[in-house]
Each structure stands twice: as structure tokens, then as C-alpha cells.
Amino acid sequence: MDPLHQALERDFALVAYLLRHAAGIELDPLERHMLTADYRLMRLWYRVTRSAFPARAESALREMASVVGLLTHRLSQQSVA
């Protein structure tokens, strides 16, 4: 699961960079903050559970992937508009 976690970390860092620096891309600040907080909470949960509770760690990775996917979708909608 660690390689997937590392890939998600890279993807999230890239999406976060684009949200901060891409001209003309605006996401609702509340939505962005909530999704970012959710991602960071699941990151912590993954680190806590990965050794003792692999199923819960896997669930945290799925949630992290969902957040990255949703942010990416929002970015693509904004870039088309």
C-alpha cells in the first residue's frame, strides 16, 4: 500500500500547486479547505492504521484517492470554462 500512498502524495501535491498557482482557476474556498482537511485527516489515519489495521488503512487510501479525483475533476471543469 505504501507505493500507492506515495503516488497519492505526489498527485495531491501537484493538484494543490495548481489550485494555488493556475491563473483563472477558482474553486469554492470552503469546498477546497474541506477537501484538503479530509485528505490530510485520511493521510494521518493511514499512517496510524497501516501496520495494525490494513483494511482501515486501505479505506483511508480510497478516501484520499477520491479527494484527489474530485479536485482534479473540479480543476478540469474550471479549465474548460
A tleap script that builds the chain and sets N, CA, C and O, in Angstrom:
source leaprc.protein.ff14SB
mol = sequence {
  NMET ASP PRO LEU HIE GLN ALA LEU GLU ARG
  ASP PHE ALA LEU VAL ALA TYR LEU LEU ARG
  HIE ALA ALA GLY ILE GLU LEU ASP PRO LEU
  GLU ARG HIE MET LEU THR ALA ASP TYR ARG
  LEU MET ARG LEU TRP TYR ARG VAL THR ARG
  SER ALA PHE PRO ALA ARG ALA GLU SER ALA
  LEU ARG GLU MET ALA SER VAL VAL GLY LEU
  LEU THR HIE ARG LEU SER GLN GLN SER VAL
  CALA
}
set mol.1.N position { 0.818 -1.202 0.000 }
set mol.1.CA position { 0.000 0.000 0.000 }
set mol.1.C position { 0.863 1.268 0.000 }
set mol.1.O position { 0.413 2.332 -0.425 }
set mol.2.N position { 2.090 1.144 0.474 }
set mol.2.CA position { 2.941 2.331 0.534 }
set mol.2.C position { 3.220 2.954 -0.840 }
set mol.2.O position { 3.230 4.181 -0.944 }
set mol.3.N position { 3.447 2.166 -1.897 }
set mol.3.CA position { 3.633 2.804 -3.210 }
set mol.3.C position { 2.403 3.609 -3.659 }
set mol.3.O position { 2.540 4.675 -4.258 }
set mol.4.N position { 1.220 3.096 -3.369 }
set mol.4.CA position { 0.004 3.841 -3.699 }
set mol.4.C position { -0.063 5.132 -2.882 }
set mol.4.O position { -0.428 6.185 -3.405 }
set mol.5.N position { 0.285 5.047 -1.618 }
set mol.5.CA position { 0.295 6.232 -0.760 }
set mol.5.C position { 1.257 7.290 -1.311 }
set mol.5.O position { 0.924 8.474 -1.357 }
set mol.6.N position { 2.435 6.861 -1.722 }
set mol.6.CA position { 3.410 7.802 -2.282 }
set mol.6.C position { 2.896 8.442 -3.569 }
set mol.6.O position { 3.098 9.635 -3.796 }
set mol.7.N position { 2.240 7.659 -4.402 }
set mol.7.CA position { 1.676 8.198 -5.640 }
set mol.7.C position { 0.575 9.219 -5.341 }
set mol.7.O position { 0.491 10.261 -5.991 }
set mol.8.N position { -0.258 8.912 -4.359 }
set mol.8.CA position { -1.315 9.858 -3.975 }
set mol.8.C position { -0.719 11.146 -3.423 }
set mol.8.O position { -1.229 12.233 -3.696 }
set mol.9.N position { 0.345 11.034 -2.658 }
set mol.9.CA position { 1.003 12.226 -2.122 }
set mol.9.C position { 1.523 13.111 -3.258 }
set mol.9.O position { 1.371 14.333 -3.221 }
set mol.10.N position { 2.132 12.489 -4.259 }
set mol.10.CA position { 2.619 13.262 -5.414 }
set mol.10.C position { 1.467 13.912 -6.167 }
set mol.10.O position { 1.543 15.083 -6.536 }
set mol.11.N position { 0.404 13.153 -6.393 }
set mol.11.CA position { -0.753 13.691 -7.115 }
set mol.11.C position { -1.392 14.839 -6.346 }
set mol.11.O position { -1.727 15.870 -6.929 }
set mol.12.N position { -1.561 14.662 -5.041 }
set mol.12.CA position { -2.173 15.713 -4.240 }
set mol.12.C position { -1.308 16.971 -4.245 }
set mol.12.O position { -1.829 18.082 -4.342 }
set mol.13.N position { 0.007 16.803 -4.142 }
set mol.13.CA position { 0.905 17.960 -4.168 }
set mol.13.C position { 0.773 18.713 -5.489 }
set mol.13.O position { 0.767 19.944 -5.499 }
set mol.14.N position { 0.668 17.989 -6.602 }
set mol.14.CA position { 0.519 18.625 -7.901 }
set mol.14.C position { -0.811 19.365 -8.008 }
set mol.14.O position { -0.850 20.505 -8.470 }
set mol.15.N position { -1.885 18.734 -7.590 }
set mol.15.CA position { -3.205 19.365 -7.648 }
set mol.15.C position { -3.235 20.595 -6.735 }
set mol.15.O position { -3.775 21.633 -7.116 }
set mol.16.N position { -2.663 20.484 -5.544 }
set mol.16.CA position { -2.630 21.628 -4.622 }
set mol.16.C position { -1.835 22.785 -5.229 }
set mol.16.O position { -2.224 23.946 -5.100 }
set mol.17.N position { -0.729 22.465 -5.887 }
set mol.17.CA position { 0.059 23.500 -6.556 }
set mol.17.C position { -0.767 24.198 -7.634 }
set mol.17.O position { -0.773 25.426 -7.725 }
set mol.18.N position { -1.457 23.415 -8.440 }
set mol.18.CA position { -2.284 24.000 -9.497 }
set mol.18.C position { -3.390 24.872 -8.927 }
set mol.18.O position { -3.696 25.929 -9.478 }
set mol.19.N position { -3.986 24.440 -7.835 }
set mol.19.CA position { -5.041 25.247 -7.213 }
set mol.19.C position { -4.502 26.594 -6.733 }
set mol.19.O position { -5.201 27.606 -6.789 }
set mol.20.N position { -3.272 26.599 -6.268 }
set mol.20.CA position { -2.681 27.844 -5.761 }
set mol.20.C position { -2.173 28.750 -6.872 }
set mol.20.O position { -2.220 29.973 -6.734 }
set mol.21.N position { -1.681 28.174 -7.984 }
set mol.21.CA position { -0.937 28.973 -8.942 }
set mol.21.C position { -1.555 29.110 -10.335 }
set mol.21.O position { -1.132 29.975 -11.101 }
set mol.22.N position { -2.520 28.303 -10.675 }
set mol.22.CA position { -3.087 28.384 -12.030 }
set mol.22.C position { -3.971 29.614 -12.153 }
set mol.22.O position { -4.893 29.816 -11.364 }
set mol.23.N position { -3.680 30.423 -13.142 }
set mol.23.CA position { -4.451 31.639 -13.369 }
set mol.23.C position { -5.844 31.291 -13.863 }
set mol.23.O position { -6.011 30.430 -14.726 }
set mol.24.N position { -6.829 31.957 -13.317 }
set mol.24.CA position { -8.196 31.793 -13.776 }
set mol.24.C position { -8.924 30.590 -13.215 }
set mol.24.O position { -10.083 30.364 -13.561 }
set mol.25.N position { -8.288 29.818 -12.367 }
set mol.25.CA position { -8.953 28.657 -11.784 }
set mol.25.C position { -9.344 28.995 -10.355 }
set mol.25.O position { -8.494 29.202 -9.489 }
set mol.26.N position { -10.625 29.045 -10.135 }
set mol.26.CA position { -11.165 29.368 -8.825 }
set mol.26.C position { -12.053 28.240 -8.351 }
set mol.26.O position { -12.969 27.823 -9.061 }
set mol.27.N position { -11.793 27.751 -7.178 }
set mol.27.CA position { -12.607 26.724 -6.561 }
set mol.27.C position { -13.217 27.345 -5.315 }
set mol.27.O position { -12.582 28.176 -4.666 }
set mol.28.N position { -14.423 26.960 -4.978 }
set mol.28.CA position { -15.055 27.472 -3.777 }
set mol.28.C position { -14.104 27.258 -2.598 }
set mol.28.O position { -13.721 26.122 -2.320 }
set mol.29.N position { -13.715 28.338 -1.896 }
set mol.29.CA position { -12.736 28.204 -0.810 }
set mol.29.C position { -13.165 27.225 0.280 }
set mol.29.O position { -12.336 26.474 0.793 }
set mol.30.N position { -14.427 27.222 0.634 }
set mol.30.CA position { -14.892 26.306 1.671 }
set mol.30.C position { -14.744 24.858 1.211 }
set mol.30.O position { -14.277 24.004 1.965 }
set mol.31.N position { -15.144 24.589 -0.029 }
set mol.31.CA position { -15.012 23.235 -0.566 }
set mol.31.C position { -13.554 22.807 -0.616 }
set mol.31.O position { -13.219 21.683 -0.242 }
set mol.32.N position { -12.686 23.703 -1.079 }
set mol.32.CA position { -11.266 23.387 -1.173 }
set mol.32.C position { -10.676 23.088 0.204 }
set mol.32.O position { -9.920 22.130 0.364 }
set mol.33.N position { -11.021 23.908 1.193 }
set mol.33.CA position { -10.496 23.698 2.549 }
set mol.33.C position { -11.029 22.405 3.163 }
set mol.33.O position { -10.293 21.682 3.835 }
set mol.34.N position { -12.291 22.120 2.933 }
set mol.34.CA position { -12.857 20.884 3.482 }
set mol.34.C position { -12.226 19.650 2.842 }
set mol.34.O position { -11.910 18.682 3.534 }
set mol.35.N position { -12.046 19.684 1.530 }
set mol.35.CA position { -11.431 18.544 0.849 }
set mol.35.C position { -9.971 18.375 1.265 }
set mol.35.O position { -9.496 17.254 1.450 }
set mol.36.N position { -9.271 19.485 1.408 }
set mol.36.CA position { -7.878 19.422 1.848 }
set mol.36.C position { -7.792 18.877 3.271 }
set mol.36.O position { -6.925 18.055 3.569 }
set mol.37.N position { -8.671 19.322 4.137 }
set mol.37.CA position { -8.686 18.813 5.508 }
set mol.37.C position { -9.009 17.324 5.542 }
set mol.37.O position { -8.405 16.569 6.304 }
set mol.38.N position { -9.962 16.905 4.714 }
set mol.38.CA position { -10.307 15.486 4.634 }
set mol.38.C position { -9.099 14.674 4.177 }
set mol.38.O position { -8.802 13.628 4.754 }
set mol.39.N position { -8.406 15.145 3.153 }
set mol.39.CA position { -7.228 14.439 2.659 }
set mol.39.C position { -6.182 14.306 3.764 }
set mol.39.O position { -5.638 13.224 3.986 }
set mol.40.N position { -5.910 15.397 4.444 }
set mol.40.CA position { -4.876 15.382 5.492 }
set mol.40.C position { -5.266 14.493 6.669 }
set mol.40.O position { -4.412 13.829 7.257 }
set mol.41.N position { -6.537 14.479 7.007 }
set mol.41.CA position { -7.004 13.598 8.075 }
set mol.41.C position { -6.860 12.134 7.667 }
set mol.41.O position { -6.441 11.301 8.471 }
set mol.42.N position { -7.204 11.823 6.431 }
set mol.42.CA position { -7.063 10.443 5.954 }
set mol.42.C position { -5.584 10.052 5.834 }
set mol.42.O position { -5.232 8.889 6.034 }
set mol.43.N position { -4.729 11.013 5.513 }
set mol.43.CA position { -3.285 10.753 5.481 }
set mol.43.C position { -2.804 10.335 6.871 }
set mol.43.O position { -2.060 9.365 7.017 }
set mol.44.N position { -3.229 11.063 7.865 }
set mol.44.CA position { -2.875 10.731 9.249 }
set mol.44.C position { -3.444 9.367 9.636 }
set mol.44.O position { -2.750 8.552 10.243 }
set mol.45.N position { -4.706 9.120 9.284 }
set mol.45.CA position { -5.352 7.849 9.608 }
set mol.45.C position { -4.620 6.683 8.927 }
set mol.45.O position { -4.454 5.619 9.523 }
set mol.46.N position { -4.192 6.887 7.700 }
set mol.46.CA position { -3.425 5.853 7.012 }
set mol.46.C position { -2.148 5.535 7.779 }
set mol.46.O position { -1.833 4.366 8.002 }
set mol.47.N position { -1.417 6.560 8.180 }
set mol.47.CA position { -0.159 6.347 8.894 }
set mol.47.C position { -0.371 5.626 10.219 }
set mol.47.O position { 0.453 4.803 10.621 }
set mol.48.N position { -1.474 5.932 10.897 }
set mol.48.CA position { -1.756 5.309 12.187 }
set mol.48.C position { -2.169 3.847 12.010 }
set mol.48.O position { -1.815 3.004 12.835 }
set mol.49.N position { -2.903 3.542 10.960 }
set mol.49.CA position { -3.508 2.217 10.836 }
set mol.49.C position { -2.787 1.255 9.901 }
set mol.49.O position { -3.129 0.072 9.880 }
set mol.50.N position { -1.815 1.706 9.136 }
set mol.50.CA position { -1.257 0.860 8.076 }
set mol.50.C position { -0.636 -0.441 8.573 }
set mol.50.O position { -0.697 -1.446 7.865 }
set mol.51.N position { -0.046 -0.460 9.752 }
set mol.51.CA position { 0.582 -1.689 10.250 }
set mol.51.C position { -0.407 -2.601 10.960 }
set mol.51.O position { -0.455 -3.803 10.700 }
set mol.52.N position { -1.188 -2.026 11.849 }
set mol.52.CA position { -2.063 -2.841 12.697 }
set mol.52.C position { -3.413 -3.156 12.061 }
set mol.52.O position { -3.987 -4.214 12.321 }
set mol.53.N position { -3.921 -2.256 11.238 }
set mol.53.CA position { -5.259 -2.414 10.669 }
set mol.53.C position { -5.238 -2.138 9.165 }
set mol.53.O position { -5.708 -1.088 8.725 }
set mol.54.N position { -4.703 -3.064 8.375 }
set mol.54.CA position { -4.562 -2.817 6.934 }
set mol.54.C position { -5.869 -2.485 6.216 }
set mol.54.O position { -5.862 -1.689 5.278 }
set mol.55.N position { -6.973 -3.067 6.629 }
set mol.55.CA position { -8.246 -2.771 5.959 }
set mol.55.C position { -8.643 -1.314 6.165 }
set mol.55.O position { -9.154 -0.671 5.248 }
set mol.56.N position { -8.411 -0.804 7.346 }
set mol.56.CA position { -8.726 0.614 7.605 }
set mol.56.C position { -7.769 1.533 6.859 }
set mol.56.O position { -8.167 2.589 6.369 }
set mol.57.N position { -6.500 1.124 6.775 }
set mol.57.CA position { -5.524 1.905 6.017 }
set mol.57.C position { -5.918 1.948 4.543 }
set mol.57.O position { -5.800 2.987 3.893 }
set mol.58.N position { -6.382 0.829 4.024 }
set mol.58.CA position { -6.841 0.769 2.631 }
set mol.58.C position { -8.035 1.692 2.413 }
set mol.58.O position { -8.133 2.359 1.383 }
set mol.59.N position { -8.928 1.724 3.374 }
set mol.59.CA position { -10.081 2.619 3.292 }
set mol.59.C position { -9.629 4.079 3.278 }
set mol.59.O position { -10.189 4.894 2.545 }
set mol.60.N position { -8.638 4.404 4.069 }
set mol.60.CA position { -8.106 5.769 4.092 }
set mol.60.C position { -7.510 6.124 2.736 }
set mol.60.O position { -7.696 7.240 2.249 }
set mol.61.N position { -6.797 5.185 2.124 }
set mol.61.CA position { -6.227 5.438 0.796 }
set mol.61.C position { -7.320 5.653 -0.244 }
set mol.61.O position { -7.181 6.501 -1.126 }
set mol.62.N position { -8.395 4.898 -0.146 }
set mol.62.CA position { -9.524 5.095 -1.086 }
set mol.62.C position { -10.115 6.497 -0.930 }
set mol.62.O position { -10.432 7.154 -1.921 }
set mol.63.N position { -10.262 6.946 0.305 }
set mol.63.CA position { -10.799 8.295 0.548 }
set mol.63.C position { -9.838 9.353 0.007 }
set mol.63.O position { -10.269 10.335 -0.597 }
set mol.64.N position { -8.548 9.154 0.222 }
set mol.64.CA position { -7.554 10.093 -0.299 }
set mol.64.C position { -7.627 10.151 -1.823 }
set mol.64.O position { -7.571 11.232 -2.410 }
set mol.65.N position { -7.753 8.996 -2.457 }
set mol.65.CA position { -7.855 8.945 -3.916 }
set mol.65.C position { -9.128 9.642 -4.396 }
set mol.65.O position { -9.125 10.297 -5.438 }
set mol.66.N position { -10.201 9.501 -3.644 }
set mol.66.CA position { -11.455 10.174 -4.006 }
set mol.66.C position { -11.295 11.684 -3.955 }
set mol.66.O position { -11.793 12.393 -4.829 }
set mol.67.N position { -10.611 12.174 -2.945 }
set mol.67.CA position { -10.389 13.619 -2.822 }
set mol.67.C position { -9.546 14.123 -3.991 }
set mol.67.O position { -9.877 15.138 -4.605 }
set mol.68.N position { -8.462 13.419 -4.299 }
set mol.68.CA position { -7.611 13.824 -5.420 }
set mol.68.C position { -8.420 13.790 -6.712 }
set mol.68.O position { -8.308 14.701 -7.532 }
set mol.69.N position { -9.219 12.772 -6.902 }
set mol.69.CA position { -10.043 12.673 -8.098 }
set mol.69.C position { -11.051 13.804 -8.206 }
set mol.69.O position { -11.245 14.364 -9.285 }
set mol.70.N position { -11.688 14.140 -7.105 }
set mol.70.CA position { -12.670 15.222 -7.118 }
set mol.70.C position { -12.005 16.569 -7.389 }
set mol.70.O position { -12.519 17.365 -8.175 }
set mol.71.N position { -10.876 16.828 -6.752 }
set mol.71.CA position { -10.166 18.086 -7.008 }
set mol.71.C position { -9.706 18.170 -8.456 }
set mol.71.O position { -9.775 19.234 -9.071 }
set mol.72.N position { -9.244 17.065 -8.997 }
set mol.72.CA position { -8.821 17.033 -10.394 }
set mol.72.C position { -10.004 17.299 -11.317 }
set mol.72.O position { -9.882 18.035 -12.296 }
set mol.73.N position { -11.142 16.702 -11.004 }
set mol.73.CA position { -12.345 16.930 -11.800 }
set mol.73.C position { -12.747 18.410 -11.765 }
set mol.73.O position { -13.071 18.998 -12.797 }
set mol.74.N position { -12.723 18.998 -10.578 }
set mol.74.CA position { -13.073 20.423 -10.455 }
set mol.74.C position { -12.102 21.297 -11.262 }
set mol.74.O position { -12.513 22.251 -11.923 }
set mol.75.N position { -10.804 20.955 -11.197 }
set mol.75.CA position { -9.826 21.711 -11.975 }
set mol.75.C position { -10.093 21.603 -13.470 }
set mol.75.O position { -10.002 22.594 -14.195 }
set mol.76.N position { -10.420 20.408 -13.927 }
set mol.76.CA position { -10.681 20.226 -15.358 }
set mol.76.C position { -11.942 20.976 -15.775 }
set mol.76.O position { -11.993 21.510 -16.883 }
set mol.77.N position { -12.951 21.029 -14.924 }
set mol.77.CA position { -14.161 21.792 -15.236 }
set mol.77.C position { -13.836 23.276 -15.357 }
set mol.77.O position { -14.328 23.955 -16.258 }
set mol.78.N position { -13.008 23.775 -14.449 }
set mol.78.CA position { -12.647 25.187 -14.459 }
set mol.78.C position { -11.791 25.541 -15.692 }
set mol.78.O position { -11.947 26.605 -16.293 }
set mol.79.N position { -10.894 24.626 -16.043 }
set mol.79.CA position { -10.012 24.932 -17.180 }
set mol.79.C position { -10.772 24.932 -18.502 }
set mol.79.O position { -10.397 25.654 -19.426 }
set mol.80.N position { -11.827 24.137 -18.607 }
set mol.80.CA position { -12.644 24.112 -19.815 }
set mol.80.C position { -13.491 25.376 -19.899 }
set mol.80.O position { -13.691 25.931 -20.980 }
set mol.81.N position { -13.988 25.826 -18.745 }
set mol.81.CA position { -14.859 27.019 -18.710 }
set mol.81.C position { -14.052 28.239 -18.952 }
set mol.81.O position { -14.594 29.345 -18.963 }
savepdb mol mol.pdb
quit
